[in-house]
Structure formats: C-alpha cells, structure tokens
Amino acid sequence: MENQIYLIKIGNAEINLKILYEDNHIIVVEKPVNIPSQGDKTGDIDMLAIVKQYIKEKYNKPGNVYLGLVHRLDRPVGGVMVFAKTSKAAARLSEQVREKVFKKNYLVIVNGKFEKNKGTLQDYLLKNEKTNMITHVNDKKNVYELAQERLDIIFKEFDNIYISFSGGKDSGVLLNLCLDYMRKHQIKRKIGLFHMDYEVQYKMTIEYIDRIIEQNKDLLEVYRVCLPFRVATCTSMYQSFWRPWEAEKKELWVRSMPKGAMTINDFPDFNPQWWDYDFQLYFTQWLHRKKEATRTCCLVGIRTQESFNRWRCIFQNPKTILYHKYIWTCKLQNDVYNAYPIYDWKTTDIWVANGKFKWDYNNLYNLYYKAGVSLERQRVASPFIGEAIESLALYKAIDPDTWGKMIGRINGVNFSSIYGSTHAMARQKIKLPEGYTWKKFMYFLLSTLPEKTRNGYLRRLDVSIRFWRTKGGCLDDEVIQKLIDAKIPIEVGDKSNYRTHKHPVRMEYQDDIDIPEFRELPSYKRMCICILRNDHACKYMGFSPTKEEISRKNRIMETYKNIWR
C-alpha cells in the first residue's frame, strides 16, 4: 500500500494522515509541519498518537497499540517519518539509526543568498518551555561576547562576588575571564576565590592553583578550605565516604596542609556530619554574612554540554528563583545567587579561549591529551566517585608519588584501579553465575557485605519496591507497549504529579527485563550492578535524595536563614 490519505479523528481534531508505505513490520508517513513527533508538555496531538489511532481503527485493534518511535523530526520540520509496528522491527531500525545506516536529506528554505557554496553555520537556540518551541538567539554574538555581557551585569549588580574554583579547565577559564574583565575595566575591588582542597589531588592541579593565586594577589581574596567533611567514594564496600584532612589520621595524609589554609578553627559552626556539598551551601551564607554584603554572587563554571544534570541545573529552574529572569542564574536565598556565565560554552570554546588569550591552565590536561583521553572525557575531579573509577589506573601513571600514598589513605583504591573497568565492578557486560537468579545473586552479594552497608542497600531497595507498587514510575508509551509485549504485569495510570507526558506505571520488581530501556525499570539485576559498583547511593537505580538527606539540607538552610534578616 502506498500514498494513501486517511482522515484521523482524535478528540475534536481532524488530521489527514498521508501514508507513503506500510507492511507488517513498518509504516512510513509524512509528518506535517508544527506537529510534534511524540507527546510533549504542550499536550498537542503528536505523530505517534496519530499513527497509533490509524492502526487501531484500520485493523480494529483493542487496548494499547504498539508503535515504535525510531527517529524524530523537530516540530517545525515536515517530512518523512518511519515507525516500527513490531518490537523486533523497532530494535533493528534503532540499531541502524545508531550505526548511521539511515541516510537523511534535508531541504532548507532560506531568505537571501549565501556568500559561499559550502561552510559551517553556527548559531544558538533558545527553548521556550511553555510552548516547547525552539528559536535562534544572539545570531551575531559568540560565547565570549555573551560571557562579557553577563559579567557586566554581575559586576554592576553584586557587591560581593566570588568564584568556586576547582583547578579544572572550566573554572580556570571562568576565573581568567573575570580577571581580564577586572583589569580591562580597572575594577579596584577584589573578588573571592573559593577552593575546597580535597587533600588527594594531582600535583599539577596543586601547582596550578598555587600559580594562579600567586600571580593574581592584587585581585583575589583567597578562601582555601581544608576541612574533614564527608566525601563520597565508590572504591570500597565497607566505606561510603572518606574524610580529607582528618586530624586523627594526620600521619596518613597524602601531603601537608597548604599555608594559609582555612580549617575548622575558621568555621566554629562546622558539623562533622556535613558532606562536601553541604559545606558549599554553608560557605555561601557564611561569606555573605562576613562581608555584610547587600547582594552576593557565586560564580560557577558549569556547562550544559558536560552532562544532563548540569543541563537540568540551568534549564529546569523555575523563573521565581532567577535573578531578573536571567536563565544563567539561580537564587539560593534572599540576595544570594549562583551564576553560570559560561553555561553555553562548548569544550572547544574552552580550549580556543585558552589558546587565543594565552591563559594559564592546569598542565594535567596536556598529559591527558598525550595519553589519548578525548577532550570531552578529561576531568579534574574526585577520583573516587563512580564516574571516575575507570580513570584510577591513569592516576597511577600520571602521579605515582601521590598514588603510593593514596593506596594507604582510601580503602579499596588499588582494587578499583585494577578492576574498575572490568565486569568485576560491573563496568562491562555483567554475567549471572550459573544456577542463580538475579534476585538470588543479589542476596548472595548482600551477604558478603558488612551489616551497615547491607542494611543501607536493603533500605533503599524497600523504598524502591514500595514506590513502584504504589506510585509507579513514569514511562512513555513505547516502553509500556514493550512491557505488555513481554507479558509483564503492569498497571498504567492516566496522570502523574510530575510535569511529563509519560504515564505512571505500577509494577513489581522483575528479575531482569531484556529491553533497551532496562535502566528505566525496576529489576534485581540493576541492584546487583549497584552493589558490584559500590554505588552506596544507588545512583544507577535513579534514586533521588532520601528523606534524611533532604531533611539534613533543610536543617542547614534553617540554621542560617537569619543571616539575611
């Protein structure tokens, strides 16, 4: 069947669906402009729903109709779309998309005439969350010029400014931007440099920090903090955290405390139960009070390109917590804000700026480059968190002196450096031992753990089981249909309390679920992966902060809320 048009009615809407090709496995249709490929926050009728309705009516199918979304076209774009009518076809077509077997041709209507027949057009897009529409912005300004405009606002509006400086490439560029800006505009006041020293750091990172501080004494007030806050670690089944600069373990310190460092003596309110991120919040408030500031701004060098969490940090903030509706700001408390002046920079922009302006940077990145680490994966971060475990072996090669001391400092470091990229820590395809189910294997793994660690996992598992039984996780139609096809008992709700087009799905924990969306679903296999990775917070399971963690953060905020009165 080819090139047939069907009138589809959904609610009060009528849509002419043009079918270009259809067989038992796939259906090819023409998507009109201004119709989304799948449901979104607008609630407008989408192509997935239209084609589903066609199949339901044409073939008199009861209940939910399966239709696999293989690829997408942007809402303003019209053109050909391919859908899968079976899960097997969806899997094969999705693989073809991943391997770039699909060939896509785009026809663009332009106004005017290009100066050249070939070239690269670089522009920036802005998403309107209310309408879910994308528009281009600042077509004549590059990221450097936009950052300068943001600094104009920051230095005019805030009397207390400081930079959260890690010694990495992003915070380094942000610091250099500010220093150049201050010298260019002859700004006489100083800005703060806040550095949380984690004791175990690359020598080159320490050298870079020392260098930056020494070269810019005229513009910087330095807050170099050495405190025994709790820092997450995924190197040990026995320990979920470690403490840098712990007084009781001074003989095991990797290095001596730097001169002029701020210690517990400088922060009498310090709570030993605080994690490093708890102290970051406290410091902002502490500095605001110390400076008797009218308005405080903490500059943070995060970029949305780095991760989804960082993208969410910028674009999912409600307007009520922005400073004058600037999307690159976030209100912490009255008159206290975070700002992200380089949020729209790409990794290449960072290195172009370093080269063009001859800025000093952490020479560790030169070694990363020589070792073949891609620009996107080069990190100067805590080497003990889950995301960095695979790089521990590189730490051993780059900084052997520090490595030798680190083995005796942090439990499980040597094991993680050897097996961190293998199936022993679930970094490759995990294998189920013969004669075991995943549930049985999970309880075996738990039996090998210390009681405190084991109970921590069991508490999180219990919370997750109850959540999926009572509230349910939000899944899209495609995943729901795959569960139905796999004959997994589920209960699909109509609406969710979350801002999403997905449906809440209640279900029991499964032993394993063999579909590509495995990580979205509750299974004992995923718990096994968490245990093998020493993922004490069960981030791989998609856990949000616990009530205890949320309560602790709220207590910190409550303790220091009087600062602004």
C-alpha positions in Angstrom: 0.0 0.0 0.0 1.4 3.4 -1.0 0.5 7.1 -0.9 -2.9 6.8 0.7 -4.5 9.5 2.8 -6.7 8.7 5.9 -8.8 11.1 7.9 -7.9 10.5 11.6 -10.1 12.0 14.4 -8.7 12.4 17.9 -10.9 14.3 20.2 -12.2 17.4 18.4 -9.2 17.4 16.0 -9.1 16.0 12.4 -5.8 15.2 10.7 -5.2 13.9 7.2 -2.5 11.2 7.6 -0.6 10.5 4.4 0.8 7.0 4.3 3.8 6.6 2.0 4.4 2.9 2.7 3.2 0.1 5.0 3.8 -3.6 5.6 3.6 -6.0 8.5 6.7 -4.5 10.2 7.0 -0.8 9.4 4.9 2.2 8.4 6.2 5.3 6.6 4.2 8.5 6.8 4.5 12.2 6.0 4.7 14.4 9.1 3.2 17.9 8.6 4.9 20.9 9.9 4.2 22.1 13.5 3.1 18.6 14.7 5.5 17.1 17.3 7.0 13.6 16.7 5.8 12.5 20.1 3.9 13.9 23.1 5.4 16.8 25.0 4.5 19.3 27.7 2.1 21.2 25.4 -0.3 18.3 25.2 -0.7 18.9 21.5 -1.6 16.0 19.2 1.6 14.2 18.0 2.5 11.9 15.2 3.0 8.8 17.4 -0.6 9.2 18.7 -2.0 9.9 15.2 -0.4 6.8 13.6 -1.4 4.7 16.6 -5.0 5.8 16.1 -4.8 4.9 12.4 -3.6 1.3 13.2 -6.3 1.0 15.9 -9.1 2.0 13.5 -7.7 0.3 10.4 -7.1 -3.1 11.9 -9.7 -2.9 14.7 -7.1 -3.4 17.5 -8.3 -3.4 21.1 -6.4 -1.9 24.0 -3.0 -0.2 23.6 -1.4 -0.4 20.2 2.3 -0.9 19.9 4.2 1.6 17.7 7.9 2.1 17.9 9.4 5.6 17.6 12.6 5.0 15.6 13.6 8.6 15.0 12.3 12.2 15.4 11.8 15.3 13.4 11.7 18.7 15.1 8.2 20.2 15.5 8.7 23.0 12.8 10.0 20.4 10.3 7.9 18.5 7.9 9.0 15.3 6.2 9.1 11.5 6.1 9.0 9.5 9.3 9.4 5.8 9.8 7.7 3.9 12.6 8.1 0.3 13.7 4.9 -1.8 14.1 6.7 -4.6 16.0 9.3 -4.6 18.8 11.7 -6.7 16.6 11.5 -4.1 13.8 12.0 -1.3 16.4 15.2 -2.9 17.7 16.6 -3.5 14.2 15.7 0.0 13.0 17.1 1.6 16.1 20.4 -0.2 15.6 20.5 1.1 12.0 20.0 4.7 13.4 22.8 4.2 15.9 25.1 2.8 13.3 24.1 5.7 10.9 22.9 3.3 8.2 19.9 5.7 7.7 20.6 8.4 5.1 18.8 11.7 5.8 18.4 14.5 3.3 17.1 17.9 4.5 15.7 20.7 2.2 16.0 24.1 3.8 14.3 27.3 2.5 16.4 30.4 3.1 15.9 34.1 2.6 18.7 35.7 0.7 21.9 34.3 -0.8 24.9 32.6 0.8 28.3 34.1 0.1 29.8 30.6 -0.2 28.5 27.3 -1.6 30.0 25.4 1.4 30.6 26.2 5.0 29.5 25.8 8.6 26.7 27.8 10.1 27.0 28.2 13.9 24.0 29.6 15.9 22.4 29.3 19.3 19.0 28.1 20.1 16.6 29.0 22.9 13.8 26.6 24.0 10.5 28.1 25.2 9.5 25.6 27.9 5.9 26.8 27.8 5.3 26.3 24.1 8.1 23.7 23.6 9.3 25.8 20.6 12.9 26.5 19.6 14.1 29.8 18.3 17.6 31.1 17.5 19.1 33.9 19.5 22.1 36.2 19.5 22.9 35.4 15.9 25.7 37.9 15.8 27.4 37.2 19.2 29.8 34.5 20.1 30.0 32.8 23.6 32.9 35.1 24.6 30.8 38.3 23.9 27.8 36.8 25.7 30.0 36.0 28.7 31.2 39.6 28.8 27.6 40.8 28.9 26.9 38.5 31.8 30.0 39.8 33.7 28.8 43.4 33.0 25.6 42.5 34.9 27.3 40.6 37.7 29.9 43.3 38.5 27.2 46.1 38.4 24.6 44.3 40.4 26.5 42.4 43.1 28.8 43.9 45.7 30.1 40.6 46.8 31.5 38.2 44.1 33.5 35.0 44.5 34.4 32.1 42.2 34.1 28.4 43.1 37.5 27.3 41.7 38.4 23.6 41.4 41.6 23.8 39.4 39.9 22.3 36.3 39.6 23.8 32.8 36.1 25.3 33.2 36.6 27.0 36.5 40.0 28.1 35.2 38.6 29.8 32.1 35.9 31.4 34.2 38.5 32.8 36.6 40.6 34.1 33.8 37.6 35.8 32.2 36.9 37.6 35.4 40.5 38.6 36.0 40.8 40.0 32.4 37.5 41.8 32.8 38.5 43.4 36.0 41.8 44.6 34.6 40.2 45.9 31.4 37.6 47.9 33.3 40.0 48.9 36.0 37.9 47.5 38.8 39.6 48.2 42.1 37.8 45.8 44.4 38.8 42.2 44.9 36.8 39.1 44.2 36.9 35.9 46.3 38.4 32.6 45.2 36.9 29.7 47.0 38.8 26.4 46.7 37.8 23.2 48.5 41.1 21.3 48.9 40.4 17.5 49.0 43.9 16.6 50.1 44.2 13.9 47.4 44.8 16.0 44.3 47.1 15.7 41.3 50.4 17.5 41.9 49.8 19.5 38.7 46.4 20.7 40.0 48.0 22.0 43.2 50.8 23.7 41.3 48.2 25.4 39.0 46.2 26.6 42.0 49.3 28.0 43.7 50.4 29.7 40.5 47.0 31.3 39.9 46.8 32.6 43.5 50.4 34.0 43.4 50.0 35.8 40.1 46.8 37.5 41.0 47.2 38.6 44.6 46.1 42.1 43.7 42.6 40.9 42.6 41.9 37.9 44.7 40.8 37.2 48.3 41.6 33.5 48.8 39.5 31.1 50.8 41.4 27.8 50.6 39.4 25.4 52.7 40.9 22.2 54.3 38.1 20.5 56.3 37.2 16.9 57.2 33.8 16.9 55.5 32.4 13.7 54.2 33.3 12.9 50.5 31.5 10.1 48.6 33.6 7.1 47.5 32.8 4.1 45.3 36.0 2.2 45.9 35.0 0.2 48.9 32.1 -2.0 50.0 33.0 -1.0 53.6 33.0 2.7 53.3 30.5 5.0 51.5 32.7 8.1 52.3 36.1 9.3 53.4 37.3 12.5 55.1 40.2 14.6 53.8 42.3 16.4 56.4 41.0 14.2 59.2 43.0 15.2 62.3 43.1 11.6 63.8 44.7 10.3 60.6 47.3 13.1 60.1 50.1 10.5 59.7 48.3 9.1 56.7 47.8 12.5 54.9 48.9 12.4 51.3 50.5 15.8 51.7 51.0 18.6 54.1 48.2 21.2 54.5 48.9 24.3 52.4 50.0 27.6 54.1 47.2 30.0 54.8 44.5 27.2 54.6 41.2 27.7 56.4 40.5 25.0 58.9 37.8 24.0 61.5 39.1 26.9 63.6 37.8 29.3 61.0 34.4 27.7 60.9 33.2 27.1 64.5 29.7 26.0 63.2 31.2 23.2 61.2 29.3 20.0 61.5 31.2 16.7 61.1 28.1 15.1 59.5 28.2 17.5 56.6 29.1 16.3 53.1 31.2 18.5 50.9 28.1 19.9 49.1 26.6 20.8 52.5 29.6 22.9 53.3 29.4 24.6 49.9 26.0 25.9 50.8 27.1 26.9 54.3 30.1 28.8 52.9 28.0 31.0 50.6 25.9 32.0 53.6 29.0 32.4 55.9 30.7 34.7 53.3 27.6 36.8 52.8 27.4 37.4 56.5 31.1 38.1 56.9 31.1 40.7 54.1 27.9 42.3 55.3 27.0 42.2 51.7 23.9 43.7 50.1 24.0 41.0 47.3 26.3 38.0 46.9 27.0 36.1 43.7 28.9 32.8 43.5 30.3 32.2 40.0 30.3 28.5 39.0 32.0 27.2 35.8 29.5 24.5 34.8 28.5 24.0 31.2 25.3 22.3 30.0 27.4 20.3 27.5 29.1 18.4 30.3 26.1 16.3 31.5 22.3 16.1 31.7 22.4 17.0 35.4 24.2 20.2 34.5 21.7 20.9 31.7 18.9 20.4 34.1 20.6 22.7 36.7 20.3 25.6 34.1 17.1 24.9 32.1 14.8 23.4 34.7 15.0 26.2 37.2 11.6 28.0 37.8 11.6 31.7 36.9 10.9 32.5 40.6 14.4 31.6 41.5 16.2 33.5 38.7 17.9 36.9 39.1 15.8 39.3 36.9 14.8 36.3 34.8 18.4 35.6 33.6 18.4 31.9 32.8 22.1 31.6 33.8 21.4 32.5 37.5 19.9 30.6 40.4 18.7 32.0 43.8 20.0 30.3 46.9 18.5 32.6 49.4 17.4 36.2 49.6 20.1 38.3 47.9 22.3 35.3 47.4 22.7 33.7 43.9 24.7 31.3 41.9 25.7 32.4 38.4 26.9 30.3 35.4 28.4 32.8 32.9 29.9 30.1 30.6 26.9 27.7 30.7 26.6 27.7 26.9 30.3 27.2 26.1 31.4 24.0 24.4 34.6 22.2 25.3 36.2 23.5 22.1 35.4 27.1 23.2 37.3 26.5 26.4 40.4 25.5 24.6 40.1 28.1 21.9 39.9 30.8 24.6 43.0 29.4 26.4 44.9 29.5 23.2 43.7 32.8 21.9 44.2 34.8 25.2 47.3 32.7 26.3 45.6 32.0 29.7 47.3 29.8 32.2 45.7 26.4 32.7 46.2 23.1 34.5 49.1 21.3 32.7 47.5 18.0 33.6 45.3 18.3 30.5 48.4 18.1 28.4 49.1 14.7 29.8 45.5 13.7 29.3 45.8 14.7 25.7 49.1 12.7 25.2 47.5 9.7 26.8 44.8 9.7 24.2 41.9 10.9 26.5 39.3 12.7 24.4 38.6 16.4 25.2 35.1 15.6 26.5 36.3 13.0 29.0 39.2 15.0 30.5 38.2 15.6 34.2 40.0 17.0 37.2 37.6 15.6 39.8 37.5 13.4 42.8 38.9 10.1 41.6 36.8 8.0 44.0 33.3 8.7 42.7 31.6 6.3 40.3 32.1 8.4 37.2 35.9 8.5 37.8 36.7 4.9 38.9 37.8 3.8 35.4 40.5 6.6 35.4 42.2 5.5 38.6 44.7 3.4 36.6 45.7 6.6 34.7 46.2 8.4 38.1 48.8 5.7 38.9 50.7 6.5 35.8 50.4 10.3 35.9 51.2 10.9 39.6 52.9 7.8 41.0 54.2 9.6 44.2 50.7 10.6 45.2 49.3 7.2 44.1 51.7 5.4 46.5 50.3 7.4 49.5 46.7 7.2 48.2 46.6 3.4 48.5 47.0 3.6 52.2 44.7 6.5 52.6 41.5 5.4 50.8 40.0 1.9 51.2 39.8 -0.1 48.0 41.7 2.3 45.7 44.2 -0.3 44.4 41.4 -2.9 43.7 39.4 -0.3 41.9 42.3 0.7 39.7 42.8 -2.9 38.6 39.2 -4.0 38.2 37.4 -0.7 37.8 36.9 -1.1 34.0 36.0 -4.9 34.2 32.9 -6.9 34.8 34.2 -7.4 38.4 32.8 -3.9 39.1 30.0 -4.2 36.6 31.7 -1.9 34.1 31.4 -4.4 31.2 28.6 -6.9 30.5 27.7 -8.4 33.8 27.3 -12.2 33.9 24.9 -14.1 36.1 26.5 -17.1 37.9 25.2 -20.5 36.8 22.3 -21.7 38.9 21.3 -18.2 40.2 18.5 -15.8 39.5 19.3 -12.1 39.8 17.3 -11.9 43.0 19.2 -14.8 44.5 22.5 -13.4 43.3 21.6 -10.0 44.9 21.0 -11.6 48.3 24.3 -13.5 47.9 26.2 -10.3 47.2 24.5 -8.6 50.2 25.5 -11.5 52.4 29.2 -10.6 51.7 28.8 -7.0 52.9 29.3 -5.6 56.3 26.0 -5.2 58.2 25.8 -1.4 58.0 26.4 -1.4 54.2 24.0 -4.3 53.6 21.2 -2.6 55.6 21.8 0.6 53.6 21.1 -1.2 50.3 18.1 -3.0 51.8 16.5 0.3 53.0 16.8 1.8 49.5 15.5 -1.4 47.9 12.5 -1.4 50.2 11.7 2.2 49.3 12.0 1.5 45.6 9.8 -1.6 45.8 7.1 0.4 47.6 7.4 3.3 45.2 6.8 1.0 42.1 3.9 -0.8 43.8 2.0 2.3 45.0 3.0 5.4 42.9 4.7 3.9 39.9 7.5 5.2 37.7 6.8 7.4 34.7 7.2 5.6 31.3 6.4 6.6 27.8 4.0 4.7 25.5 6.8 2.9 23.7 8.2 1.3 26.8 4.8 0.5 28.2 4.0 -1.4 25.0 7.2 -3.3 25.2 6.3 -4.4 28.7 2.9 -5.5 27.5 4.5 -7.5 24.7 6.9 -9.1 27.2 3.7 -10.2 29.2 5.0 -8.4 32.3 2.0 -7.5 34.6 1.7 -3.7 34.9 -1.0 -1.2 35.9 -0.9 2.0 33.8 -2.3 5.3 35.3 -3.6 8.3 33.4 -1.8 11.2 35.1 1.4 11.9 37.0 2.2 14.5 39.6 5.3 15.3 37.6 5.4 17.7 34.6 5.6 15.0 31.9 3.7 13.4 29.1 4.6 10.0 30.4 2.2 7.7 32.3 2.8 6.4 35.8 3.2 2.6 35.7 2.8 0.4 38.8 4.6 -2.9 38.7 6.5 -5.5 40.8 10.3 -5.8 40.8 11.4 -8.1 38.0 14.4 -10.4 37.9 15.6 -8.9 34.6 14.0 -7.0 31.8 15.5 -7.6 28.4 14.7 -4.3 26.6 16.9 -1.3 25.7 15.1 0.8 28.3 16.4 -1.5 31.0 17.8 1.3 33.2 14.3 2.9 33.5 12.8 -0.2 35.1 12.9 -1.9 38.5 14.9 -5.1 38.5 17.1 -7.1 40.8 19.8 -7.1 38.1 20.2 -3.3 38.5 20.5 -3.7 42.2 23.3 -6.3 41.6 25.1 -3.7 39.4 24.8 -1.1 42.2 26.3 -3.5 44.7 29.2 -4.5 42.5 30.0 -0.9 41.7 29.9 0.1 45.4 27.2 2.5 44.4 26.1 3.2 48.0 23.6 5.9 47.0 22.2 3.6 44.2 22.6 6.4 41.6 22.5 3.7 38.9 18.9 2.9 40.1 18.0 6.5 39.5 17.5 7.2 43.2 16.7 10.8 44.3 18.0 12.1 47.7 16.5 10.3 50.7 14.2 11.9 53.2 17.1 12.0 55.6 19.4 13.8 53.0 16.7 16.3 52.2 16.0 16.9 55.9 19.7 17.5 56.5 19.9 20.1 53.7 16.8 21.8 55.1 18.3 22.0 58.6 21.3 23.7 57.2 19.2 26.3 55.4 17.1 26.8 58.6 20.2 27.3 60.7 21.5 30.1 58.6 18.3 31.8 57.4 18.6 34.6 59.9 21.7 35.8 58.1 19.6 37.7 55.6 17.3 39.3 58.2 
